[in-house]
Amino acid sequence: MSAEVRTALREWVAVRNPDLDPATLTDQTPLISTRLVTSLHVVELLLLIEELRAAPVDPRSLAPGAFTDIDTIVRAFFGQDAAAGVRP
């Protein structure tokens, strides 16, 4: 599942950034600091995460840095950290 999630997240970022060469987007590419994901995108990104998880995200579980890069998103919302309720 992780590979499909990562692909879906990369595609989501690429669609919202048409000037971005998708080949340069890695799972470690900073998303917030490079403005590939803005504050206006966060709600839409959360909806995608909920769709991919097939479960809601508890807003109380959100922490600064949760959207740093795709690796962090996967750990925070899809990995063992998410299952344990651990914040990034």
TIVO-841982 format. One record per atom (N, C-alpha, C, CB): residue number from 1; residue in one letter; chain; x, y negated, z negated. Coordinates in nm, 3 decimals. Glycine has a CB too. Example, Ala and Ser with C-alpha at 12.3 -4.5 7.8 and 13.67 -1.06 7.14 Angstrom:
<pts>
i, aa, ch, x, y, z
1, A, A, 1.319, 0.569, -0.780
1, A, A, 1.230, 0.450, -0.780
1, A, A, 1.320, 0.330, -0.780
1, A, A, 1.131, 0.447, -0.905
2, S, A, 1.285, 0.225, -0.708
2, S, A, 1.367, 0.106, -0.714
2, S, A, 1.290, -0.003, -0.787
2, S, A, 1.408, 0.060, -0.572
</pts>
This chain:
<pts>
i, aa, ch, x, y, z
1, M, A, 0.082, 0.120, 0.000
1, M, A, 0.000, 0.000, 0.000
1, M, A, 0.086, -0.126, 0.000
1, M, A, -0.093, 0.000, -0.120
2, S, A, 0.200, -0.121, -0.066
2, S, A, 0.284, -0.240, -0.079
2, S, A, 0.325, -0.295, 0.057
2, S, A, 0.408, -0.207, -0.161
3, A, A, 0.358, -0.208, 0.151
3, A, A, 0.399, -0.255, 0.284
3, A, A, 0.284, -0.328, 0.354
3, A, A, 0.447, -0.137, 0.370
4, E, A, 0.163, -0.274, 0.341
4, E, A, 0.048, -0.339, 0.403
4, E, A, 0.019, -0.473, 0.338
4, E, A, -0.076, -0.248, 0.394
5, V, A, 0.032, -0.480, 0.207
5, V, A, 0.010, -0.606, 0.134
5, V, A, 0.112, -0.709, 0.178
5, V, A, 0.018, -0.583, -0.019
6, R, A, 0.238, -0.670, 0.183
6, R, A, 0.344, -0.762, 0.223
6, R, A, 0.321, -0.813, 0.366
6, R, A, 0.482, -0.694, 0.213
7, T, A, 0.282, -0.724, 0.455
7, T, A, 0.254, -0.764, 0.593
7, T, A, 0.138, -0.863, 0.598
7, T, A, 0.223, -0.641, 0.680
8, A, A, 0.032, -0.834, 0.526
8, A, A, -0.084, -0.924, 0.524
8, A, A, -0.047, -1.061, 0.468
8, A, A, -0.198, -0.862, 0.440
9, L, A, 0.035, -1.065, 0.365
9, L, A, 0.076, -1.193, 0.307
9, L, A, 0.164, -1.271, 0.404
9, L, A, 0.152, -1.170, 0.175
10, R, A, 0.259, -1.202, 0.470
10, R, A, 0.345, -1.271, 0.569
10, R, A, 0.261, -1.325, 0.684
10, R, A, 0.454, -1.175, 0.623
11, E, A, 0.165, -1.247, 0.732
11, E, A, 0.078, -1.293, 0.841
11, E, A, -0.004, -1.413, 0.798
11, E, A, -0.016, -1.179, 0.887
12, W, A, -0.055, -1.412, 0.675
12, W, A, -0.133, -1.524, 0.623
12, W, A, -0.049, -1.652, 0.622
12, W, A, -0.186, -1.492, 0.480
13, V, A, 0.074, -1.641, 0.573
13, V, A, 0.163, -1.757, 0.569
13, V, A, 0.194, -1.805, 0.711
13, V, A, 0.295, -1.723, 0.495
14, A, A, 0.222, -1.713, 0.801
14, A, A, 0.258, -1.750, 0.939
14, A, A, 0.143, -1.821, 1.009
14, A, A, 0.297, -1.625, 1.017
15, V, A, 0.022, -1.775, 0.990
15, V, A, -0.094, -1.837, 1.055
15, V, A, -0.111, -1.982, 1.010
15, V, A, -0.223, -1.757, 1.025
16, R, A, -0.083, -2.009, 0.884
16, R, A, -0.101, -2.144, 0.830
16, R, A, 0.018, -2.236, 0.858
16, R, A, -0.123, -2.136, 0.681
17, N, A, 0.122, -2.180, 0.918
17, N, A, 0.242, -2.257, 0.950
17, N, A, 0.285, -2.227, 1.093
17, N, A, 0.356, -2.225, 0.850
18, P, A, 0.212, -2.280, 1.191
18, P, A, 0.238, -2.245, 1.330
18, P, A, 0.378, -2.284, 1.379
18, P, A, 0.136, -2.311, 1.417
19, D, A, 0.444, -2.377, 1.313
19, D, A, 0.580, -2.415, 1.353
19, D, A, 0.685, -2.321, 1.296
19, D, A, 0.610, -2.557, 1.308
20, L, A, 0.645, -2.231, 1.209
20, L, A, 0.737, -2.137, 1.147
20, L, A, 0.761, -2.019, 1.240
20, L, A, 0.681, -2.088, 1.012
21, D, A, 0.888, -1.984, 1.259
21, D, A, 0.922, -1.863, 1.334
21, D, A, 0.899, -1.745, 1.240
21, D, A, 1.071, -1.867, 1.388
22, P, A, 0.800, -1.660, 1.267
22, P, A, 0.770, -1.549, 1.176
22, P, A, 0.890, -1.459, 1.148
22, P, A, 0.657, -1.466, 1.234
23, A, A, 0.985, -1.455, 1.240
23, A, A, 1.103, -1.372, 1.219
23, A, A, 1.190, -1.424, 1.105
23, A, A, 1.185, -1.364, 1.348
24, T, A, 1.175, -1.551, 1.071
24, T, A, 1.255, -1.609, 0.962
24, T, A, 1.189, -1.594, 0.826
24, T, A, 1.281, -1.756, 0.989
25, L, A, 1.065, -1.549, 0.824
25, L, A, 0.991, -1.534, 0.699
25, L, A, 1.022, -1.399, 0.636
25, L, A, 0.840, -1.551, 0.722
26, T, A, 1.083, -1.401, 0.519
26, T, A, 1.112, -1.278, 0.446
26, T, A, 1.030, -1.275, 0.318
26, T, A, 1.264, -1.265, 0.415
27, D, A, 1.039, -1.167, 0.247
27, D, A, 0.966, -1.156, 0.121
27, D, A, 1.030, -1.241, 0.011
27, D, A, 0.959, -1.011, 0.076
28, Q, A, 1.150, -1.294, 0.038
28, Q, A, 1.218, -1.380, -0.059
28, Q, A, 1.215, -1.527, -0.018
28, Q, A, 1.361, -1.335, -0.076
29, T, A, 1.151, -1.560, 0.094
29, T, A, 1.142, -1.699, 0.138
29, T, A, 1.062, -1.779, 0.037
29, T, A, 1.078, -1.709, 0.280
30, P, A, 1.118, -1.887, -0.016
30, P, A, 1.041, -1.971, -0.109
30, P, A, 0.916, -2.026, -0.040
30, P, A, 1.128, -2.087, -0.165
31, L, A, 0.802, -2.011, -0.102
31, L, A, 0.677, -2.054, -0.040
31, L, A, 0.633, -2.192, -0.087
31, L, A, 0.568, -1.954, -0.070
32, I, A, 0.642, -2.218, -0.215
32, I, A, 0.595, -2.346, -0.269
32, I, A, 0.698, -2.456, -0.243
32, I, A, 0.568, -2.334, -0.420
33, S, A, 0.824, -2.430, -0.276
33, S, A, 0.926, -2.535, -0.263
33, S, A, 0.950, -2.576, -0.118
33, S, A, 1.057, -2.487, -0.324
34, T, A, 0.920, -2.488, -0.024
34, T, A, 0.934, -2.522, 0.118
34, T, A, 0.803, -2.571, 0.178
34, T, A, 0.984, -2.401, 0.196
35, R, A, 0.699, -2.575, 0.095
35, R, A, 0.566, -2.622, 0.134
35, R, A, 0.501, -2.533, 0.240
35, R, A, 0.575, -2.764, 0.187
36, L, A, 0.544, -2.408, 0.248
36, L, A, 0.474, -2.312, 0.333
36, L, A, 0.337, -2.280, 0.273
36, L, A, 0.557, -2.183, 0.352
37, V, A, 0.330, -2.288, 0.141
37, V, A, 0.204, -2.277, 0.068
37, V, A, 0.192, -2.404, -0.015
37, V, A, 0.198, -2.146, -0.023
38, T, A, 0.083, -2.477, 0.006
38, T, A, 0.060, -2.601, -0.068
38, T, A, -0.049, -2.577, -0.173
38, T, A, 0.019, -2.717, 0.027
39, S, A, -0.071, -2.676, -0.255
39, S, A, -0.176, -2.663, -0.356
39, S, A, -0.312, -2.640, -0.291
39, S, A, -0.180, -2.789, -0.444
40, L, A, -0.330, -2.693, -0.172
40, L, A, -0.456, -2.673, -0.101
40, L, A, -0.474, -2.529, -0.053
40, L, A, -0.465, -2.767, 0.018
41, H, A, -0.364, -2.457, -0.036
41, H, A, -0.368, -2.318, 0.010
41, H, A, -0.393, -2.219, -0.103
41, H, A, -0.240, -2.283, 0.080
42, V, A, -0.364, -2.259, -0.226
42, V, A, -0.362, -2.163, -0.337
42, V, A, -0.496, -2.091, -0.355
42, V, A, -0.324, -2.233, -0.465
43, V, A, -0.605, -2.162, -0.348
43, V, A, -0.736, -2.097, -0.366
43, V, A, -0.760, -1.995, -0.256
43, V, A, -0.850, -2.202, -0.368
44, E, A, -0.728, -2.033, -0.135
44, E, A, -0.745, -1.940, -0.022
44, E, A, -0.654, -1.818, -0.039
44, E, A, -0.716, -2.011, 0.112
45, L, A, -0.532, -1.841, -0.085
45, L, A, -0.439, -1.731, -0.109
45, L, A, -0.492, -1.639, -0.219
45, L, A, -0.300, -1.785, -0.147
46, L, A, -0.549, -1.696, -0.323
46, L, A, -0.609, -1.615, -0.429
46, L, A, -0.723, -1.528, -0.376
46, L, A, -0.660, -1.705, -0.543
47, L, A, -0.803, -1.583, -0.288
47, L, A, -0.911, -1.505, -0.227
47, L, A, -0.855, -1.388, -0.147
47, L, A, -0.999, -1.594, -0.137
48, L, A, -0.746, -1.412, -0.073
48, L, A, -0.682, -1.304, 0.001
48, L, A, -0.629, -1.197, -0.095
48, L, A, -0.567, -1.358, 0.089
49, I, A, -0.565, -1.240, -0.201
49, I, A, -0.511, -1.146, -0.300
49, I, A, -0.624, -1.061, -0.359
49, I, A, -0.437, -1.221, -0.413
50, E, A, -0.735, -1.124, -0.393
50, E, A, -0.849, -1.048, -0.446
50, E, A, -0.902, -0.949, -0.343
50, E, A, -0.961, -1.144, -0.489
51, E, A, -0.906, -0.990, -0.219
51, E, A, -0.953, -0.900, -0.112
51, E, A, -0.858, -0.781, -0.099
51, E, A, -0.964, -0.975, 0.023
52, L, A, -0.728, -0.807, -0.099
52, L, A, -0.630, -0.699, -0.084
52, L, A, -0.628, -0.606, -0.205
52, L, A, -0.491, -0.758, -0.062
53, R, A, -0.652, -0.661, -0.323
53, R, A, -0.656, -0.581, -0.446
53, R, A, -0.787, -0.507, -0.464
53, R, A, -0.632, -0.669, -0.567
54, A, A, -0.890, -0.559, -0.396
54, A, A, -1.027, -0.510, -0.416
54, A, A, -1.067, -0.526, -0.562
54, A, A, -1.039, -0.361, -0.373
55, A, A, -1.020, -0.637, -0.620
55, A, A, -1.051, -0.668, -0.760
55, A, A, -1.026, -0.816, -0.783
55, A, A, -0.965, -0.581, -0.859
56, P, A, -1.102, -0.876, -0.873
56, P, A, -1.081, -1.018, -0.900
56, P, A, -0.950, -1.044, -0.975
56, P, A, -1.198, -1.073, -0.980
57, V, A, -0.902, -1.166, -0.963
57, V, A, -0.785, -1.211, -1.038
57, V, A, -0.837, -1.294, -1.155
57, V, A, -0.685, -1.294, -0.947
58, D, A, -0.794, -1.260, -1.274
58, D, A, -0.833, -1.336, -1.392
58, D, A, -0.754, -1.467, -1.392
58, D, A, -0.807, -1.254, -1.525
59, P, A, -0.820, -1.581, -1.382
59, P, A, -0.748, -1.709, -1.378
59, P, A, -0.659, -1.731, -1.500
59, P, A, -0.846, -1.823, -1.366
60, R, A, -0.694, -1.669, -1.612
60, R, A, -0.611, -1.683, -1.732
60, R, A, -0.477, -1.612, -1.717
60, R, A, -0.684, -1.629, -1.853
61, S, A, -0.468, -1.520, -1.620
61, S, A, -0.343, -1.447, -1.600
61, S, A, -0.247, -1.522, -1.510
61, S, A, -0.372, -1.311, -1.541
62, L, A, -0.292, -1.631, -1.450
62, L, A, -0.205, -1.707, -1.360
62, L, A, -0.099, -1.781, -1.441
62, L, A, -0.287, -1.807, -1.275
63, A, A, 0.021, -1.780, -1.388
63, A, A, 0.132, -1.846, -1.456
63, A, A, 0.214, -1.924, -1.355
63, A, A, 0.221, -1.743, -1.531
64, P, A, 0.282, -2.028, -1.401
64, P, A, 0.372, -2.100, -1.310
64, P, A, 0.470, -2.001, -1.247
64, P, A, 0.448, -2.215, -1.384
65, G, A, 0.494, -2.017, -1.121
65, G, A, 0.587, -1.929, -1.052
65, G, A, 0.523, -1.807, -0.990
65, G, A, 0.691, -1.885, -1.146
66, A, A, 0.393, -1.787, -1.008
66, A, A, 0.326, -1.668, -0.954
66, A, A, 0.328, -1.662, -0.802
66, A, A, 0.183, -1.662, -1.003
67, F, A, 0.347, -1.777, -0.738
67, F, A, 0.344, -1.782, -0.592
67, F, A, 0.479, -1.824, -0.534
67, F, A, 0.236, -1.879, -0.545
68, T, A, 0.586, -1.799, -0.607
68, T, A, 0.720, -1.840, -0.564
68, T, A, 0.756, -1.785, -0.428
68, T, A, 0.823, -1.796, -0.666
69, D, A, 0.736, -1.656, -0.409
69, D, A, 0.764, -1.589, -0.282
69, D, A, 0.678, -1.463, -0.276
69, D, A, 0.918, -1.555, -0.268
70, I, A, 0.685, -1.393, -0.166
70, I, A, 0.601, -1.275, -0.148
70, I, A, 0.638, -1.166, -0.248
70, I, A, 0.613, -1.221, -0.005
71, D, A, 0.768, -1.148, -0.276
71, D, A, 0.808, -1.050, -0.377
71, D, A, 0.741, -1.078, -0.511
71, D, A, 0.960, -1.050, -0.393
72, T, A, 0.740, -1.204, -0.551
72, T, A, 0.680, -1.241, -0.680
72, T, A, 0.529, -1.218, -0.679
72, T, A, 0.709, -1.389, -0.711
73, I, A, 0.464, -1.251, -0.569
73, I, A, 0.320, -1.229, -0.557
73, I, A, 0.288, -1.080, -0.570
73, I, A, 0.267, -1.284, -0.422
74, V, A, 0.364, -0.997, -0.501
74, V, A, 0.340, -0.852, -0.505
74, V, A, 0.361, -0.799, -0.647
74, V, A, 0.433, -0.777, -0.407
75, R, A, 0.469, -0.842, -0.712
75, R, A, 0.493, -0.797, -0.850
75, R, A, 0.382, -0.844, -0.944
75, R, A, 0.628, -0.850, -0.901
76, A, A, 0.342, -0.971, -0.929
76, A, A, 0.245, -1.030, -1.022
76, A, A, 0.104, -0.975, -1.004
76, A, A, 0.242, -1.179, -1.004
77, F, A, 0.065, -0.946, -0.881
77, F, A, -0.075, -0.911, -0.855
77, F, A, -0.098, -0.768, -0.808
77, F, A, -0.130, -1.004, -0.754
78, F, A, 0.009, -0.698, -0.768
78, F, A, -0.010, -0.563, -0.713
78, F, A, 0.079, -0.458, -0.777
78, F, A, 0.016, -0.566, -0.566
79, G, A, 0.180, -0.500, -0.851
79, G, A, 0.276, -0.405, -0.904
79, G, A, 0.249, -0.366, -1.047
79, G, A, 0.412, -0.461, -0.894
80, Q, A, 0.351, -0.306, -1.108
80, Q, A, 0.341, -0.264, -1.247
80, Q, A, 0.317, -0.383, -1.338
80, Q, A, 0.467, -0.190, -1.289
81, D, A, 0.376, -0.499, -1.303
81, D, A, 0.354, -0.618, -1.385
81, D, A, 0.205, -0.651, -1.391
81, D, A, 0.432, -0.738, -1.328
82, A, A, 0.136, -0.638, -1.278
82, A, A, -0.007, -0.669, -1.274
82, A, A, -0.085, -0.571, -1.360
82, A, A, -0.060, -0.666, -1.129
83, A, A, -0.050, -0.445, -1.352
83, A, A, -0.119, -0.343, -1.430
83, A, A, -0.097, -0.363, -1.579
83, A, A, -0.073, -0.203, -1.388
84, A, A, 0.022, -0.413, -1.614
84, A, A, 0.054, -0.433, -1.755
84, A, A, 0.011, -0.569, -1.806
84, A, A, 0.202, -0.415, -1.777
85, G, A, -0.034, -0.654, -1.715
85, G, A, -0.074, -0.789, -1.755
85, G, A, 0.045, -0.879, -1.781
85, G, A, -0.159, -0.782, -1.878
86, V, A, 0.161, -0.845, -1.725
86, V, A, 0.282, -0.923, -1.744
86, V, A, 0.284, -1.039, -1.646
86, V, A, 0.408, -0.836, -1.727
87, R, A, 0.318, -1.155, -1.695
87, R, A, 0.326, -1.273, -1.609
87, R, A, 0.463, -1.280, -1.544
87, R, A, 0.298, -1.402, -1.689
88, P, A, 0.468, -1.337, -1.420
88, P, A, 0.598, -1.348, -1.353
88, P, A, 0.690, -1.444, -1.426
88, P, A, 0.580, -1.395, -1.209
</pts>
